[in-house]
Amino acid sequence: MPVKQGYHSNNTKSVDKAVFITGCDTGFGNLLAKRLDSKGFHVFATCLFPDRDGALELKESGSKRLHVLHMDVTKDESVKDALEFVKENLGSSELWAIVNNAGIVKGFSVEFSTMEDFKDCLDVNTLGPVRVSKAFLPLLKQSKGRIINITSPAGVFPIPFCSPYCTSKYAAVGFNDCFRFEIDIWGIKVISIEPDMFLTGLTDPKTLEEKLDSSIKDLGNNIKEEFSEEFIDSVKKTKDFFISFACPQVNLAVDALESAICSTYPDLTYRPRRNIAFRFALFFYENLPKCCQFFFLKVASYIFLSNPQKKKNL
Ligand SMILES: NC(=O)c1ccc[n+]([C@@H]2O[C@H](COP(=O)([O-])OP(=O)(O)OC[C@H]3O[C@@H](n4cnc5c(N)ncnc54)[C@H](OP(=O)(O)O)[C@@H]3O)[C@@H](O)[C@H]2O)c1
């Protein structure tokens, strides 16, 4: 999606404005921290592992305005410490925006996922943005700034065999939509970013393959017995097929994030998608009645997946 031009142009002045970003070790968060630093913003880039390559590289490449600090979005104490750090280091800047970017993918289908997979996805992808937004509200009330939450098309469109992630992103979209109204009275904007599939750590085919294999390995024997190998292979092939459409131009998503932070009149939702076919499919799907949506998914599973039942030896 092209970044807004003209009347809507990115004309928020970066001088004396600070942006706080979660999950800057890799991916969108890492690139956004660099982009905003180069535009003159005061950036607080939080990383889960501040001693690993992504964070170290960020520290080295950034200006004095870029602070790299540890924060785990699932831990109250860690968020509190980050808030104290921001307060102490804001100087003359105001906190203009927080970007809830940290996210994880865990698990697979409901039967192939553990309760831990669901809990972890909800903790990072849903409760993380809630925890961080609540903590930073007092600073945002002073600036009448913005909360930018990276949700996903997986929060509006079911992705079967990705149930824990989808569940957490649907909940994140619900949080966004309620919070936007509640917080409007303070002049704070809540903006949702729903990126199409981009090639980052989250969608790395090798990592996903390893996660899928380990989910299958850890399954109880009774479940393994029920599913045919052909079915599991077909799920893997379907995953590879869809991941092959992941866009390597990650900067397109960062453009949307920049626009959400810098536009005078930002959109409520940005959907950075390069793929017109996907855009059309989503629009079509969203406007179908539920029974037709189900039918549409059934047809897709008929095309892509093998019979899940093992052949009985006669
Ligand atoms: N890539 C896509 O196609 C896509 C599409 C739609 C939405 N999104 C969303 O975009 C956001 C960014 O994802 P990405 O694609 O840039 O993937 P990514 O490269 O994996 O970035 C996610 C970051 O979150 C960090 N993180 C994980 N758990 C955390 C925790 N408990 N506390 C703090 N940070 C944590 C990760 O750190 P480690 O790497 O150290 O674990 C990683 O740096 C996510 O919310 C994701 O759901 C991505």
The ligand as an SDF file (V2000), in Angstrom:
LIG
                    3D

 48 52  0  0  0  0  0  0  0  0999 V2000
    6.1950  -11.0150    9.2860 N   0  0  0  0  0  0  0  0  0  0  0  0
    4.9340  -11.0600    8.9580 C   0  0  0  0  0  0  0  0  0  0  0  0
    4.5660  -11.5670    7.9000 O   0  0  0  0  0  0  0  0  0  0  0  0
    3.8820  -10.4710    9.8750 C   0  0  0  0  0  0  0  0  0  0  0  0
    2.5770  -10.3630    9.3670 C   0  0  0  0  0  0  0  0  0  0  0  0
    1.6050   -9.8330   10.1940 C   0  0  0  0  0  0  0  0  0  0  0  0
    1.9170   -9.4120   11.4740 C   0  0  0  0  0  0  0  0  0  0  0  0
    3.1930   -9.5380   11.9420 N   0  0  0  0  0  0  0  0  0  0  0  0
    3.4710   -9.0550   13.2950 C   0  0  0  0  0  0  0  0  0  0  0  0
    4.5190   -8.1300   13.2480 O   0  0  0  0  0  0  0  0  0  0  0  0
    5.1820   -8.0930   14.5150 C   0  0  0  0  0  0  0  0  0  0  0  0
    6.6830   -8.1500   14.2890 C   0  0  0  0  0  0  0  0  0  0  0  0
    6.9990   -9.4040   13.7520 O   0  0  0  0  0  0  0  0  0  0  0  0
    8.1900   -9.6420   12.7150 P   0  0  0  0  0  0  0  0  0  0  0  0
    7.5890  -10.1600   11.4800 O   0  0  0  0  0  0  0  0  0  0  0  0
    9.0820   -8.4670   12.6570 O   0  0  0  0  0  0  0  0  0  0  0  0
    8.8820  -10.9150   13.4130 O   0  0  0  0  0  0  0  0  0  0  0  0
   10.2100  -11.0430   14.2740 P   0  0  0  0  0  0  0  0  0  0  0  0
   11.3780  -10.6830   13.4370 O   0  0  0  0  0  0  0  0  0  0  0  0
   10.1930  -12.4090   14.8760 O   0  0  0  0  0  0  0  0  0  0  0  0
   10.0360   -9.9300   15.4110 O   0  0  0  0  0  0  0  0  0  0  0  0
    9.3320  -10.1570   16.5990 C   0  0  0  0  0  0  0  0  0  0  0  0
   10.1870   -9.6490   17.7190 C   0  0  0  0  0  0  0  0  0  0  0  0
    9.4910   -9.7950   18.9620 O   0  0  0  0  0  0  0  0  0  0  0  0
   10.4520  -10.2170   19.9190 C   0  0  0  0  0  0  0  0  0  0  0  0
    9.8220  -10.8780   21.0630 N   0  0  0  0  0  0  0  0  0  0  0  0
    9.3510  -12.1550   21.1490 C   0  0  0  0  0  0  0  0  0  0  0  0
    8.8820  -12.3780   22.3840 N   0  0  0  0  0  0  0  0  0  0  0  0
    9.0510  -11.2220   23.0880 C   0  0  0  0  0  0  0  0  0  0  0  0
    8.7810  -10.8350   24.4190 C   0  0  0  0  0  0  0  0  0  0  0  0
    8.2380  -11.6780   25.3150 N   0  0  0  0  0  0  0  0  0  0  0  0
    9.1080   -9.5760   24.8050 N   0  0  0  0  0  0  0  0  0  0  0  0
    9.6790   -8.7180   23.9380 C   0  0  0  0  0  0  0  0  0  0  0  0
    9.9730   -9.0190   22.6750 N   0  0  0  0  0  0  0  0  0  0  0  0
    9.6510  -10.2670   22.2500 C   0  0  0  0  0  0  0  0  0  0  0  0
   11.3480  -11.1660   19.1630 C   0  0  0  0  0  0  0  0  0  0  0  0
   12.5710  -11.3150   19.8390 O   0  0  0  0  0  0  0  0  0  0  0  0
   13.4950  -12.6210   19.5300 P   0  0  0  0  0  0  0  0  0  0  0  0
   13.7360  -12.6160   18.0610 O   0  0  0  0  0  0  0  0  0  0  0  0
   14.7180  -12.3630   20.3310 O   0  0  0  0  0  0  0  0  0  0  0  0
   12.6970  -13.7860   19.9920 O   0  0  0  0  0  0  0  0  0  0  0  0
   11.4850  -10.4360   17.8340 C   0  0  0  0  0  0  0  0  0  0  0  0
   12.5320   -9.5260   17.8630 O   0  0  0  0  0  0  0  0  0  0  0  0
    4.6160   -9.2590   15.3200 C   0  0  0  0  0  0  0  0  0  0  0  0
    3.6600   -8.7800   16.2290 O   0  0  0  0  0  0  0  0  0  0  0  0
    3.9500  -10.1250   14.2620 C   0  0  0  0  0  0  0  0  0  0  0  0
    2.8820  -10.8840   14.7870 O   0  0  0  0  0  0  0  0  0  0  0  0
    4.1810  -10.0550   11.1600 C   0  0  0  0  0  0  0  0  0  0  0  0
  1  2  1  0
  2  3  2  0
  2  4  1  0
  4  5  1  0
  4 48  2  0
  5  6  2  0
  6  7  1  0
  7  8  2  0
  8  9  1  0
  8 48  1  0
  9 10  1  0
  9 46  1  0
 10 11  1  0
 11 12  1  0
 11 44  1  0
 12 13  1  0
 13 14  1  0
 14 15  2  0
 14 16  1  0
 14 17  1  0
 17 18  1  0
 18 19  2  0
 18 20  1  0
 18 21  1  0
 21 22  1  0
 22 23  1  0
 23 24  1  0
 23 42  1  0
 24 25  1  0
 25 26  1  0
 25 36  1  0
 26 27  1  0
 26 35  1  0
 27 28  2  0
 28 29  1  0
 29 30  1  0
 29 35  2  0
 30 31  1  0
 30 32  2  0
 32 33  1  0
 33 34  2  0
 34 35  1  0
 36 37  1  0
 36 42  1  0
 37 38  1  0
 38 39  2  0
 38 40  1  0
 38 41  1  0
 42 43  1  0
 44 45  1  0
 44 46  1  0
 46 47  1  0
M  CHG  2   8   1  16  -1
M  END
$$$$
